Amino acid sequence: MKILVGIKRVVDYNVRVRVLPDGSGVDIDGVKMSVNPFDEIALEEALRIREAGNADEVIVVSAGGDEVQQQLRTGLAMGADRAIQVKTGEPLQPLSVARAFLKVVEREGVELVLLGKQAIDDDNSQTAQMMAALWDRPQATFASEVKLDGGKAIVTREVDVGLETVEVDLPAVVSVDLRLNEPRFVKLPDIMKAKRKPLETVSLEDLGVAVEGNLEIGSYEPPQPREKGIMVEDAAQLMGELKNRGLL
């Protein structure tokens, strides 16, 4: 069985994001870029499934310019067998990414797709759902536990009232949440080995996928700073303040 894991290049979660002065985007000049944390968790789960003997190959794929090869090499260093770069110079919306991933899945004969539930830059949380719909295969989202049983995947997910367990037939798409696992630490020997692993480049045009989308971002702006709080002496003063602010 082959497992496909989609990864995205994002600003590292430890970096404080800065908006460009003209509001045209986020300043990434000299900023550390990393694999989207949710995608790291998806890759770790794929590797654990392979190590348990339930998969033969793990493939990582990312869409973007040559800069995404850095994150693909990180995926190979973690333990993925192969990497595929879907090369494009255009920013892609979730639908185009889902179409590109689907073409790779069909070409490679993949039976399980693991994706992060969302990317920390745009927070769309749409690619996995769109891909499952395009593929016409089952999906299980926001997984906190994944077990394979023959031709089925048993997925536990956290919902408002507790835990929900769903069973889906393979092939399927699963998006993962933070509590699924703790990604492994990449060691220097693994980084060196990753340089010798295959990294294929294929263009969107070769896959027959058009850049499309009906979302246009007008401008960016940082969140408004919070108002300074006040200290109250007792419950009576608290109630008075709440009434003055129209909250009661």
Secondary structure, 3 states (H helix, E strand, C coil): CEEEEECCEEECCCCCCCECCCCCCECCCCCCEEECHHHHHHHHHHHHHHHCCCCCEEEEEEEECHHHHHHHHHHHHHCCCEEEEEECCCCCCHHHHHHHHHHHHHHHCCCEEEEECCCCCCCCCCHHHHHHHHHCCCEEEEEEEEEEECCEEEEEEEECCEEEEEEEECCEEEEECHHHCCCCCCCHHHHHHHCCCCEEEEEHHHHCCCCCCCCCCCCCCCCCCCCCCCCCCCHHHHHHHHHHCCCC
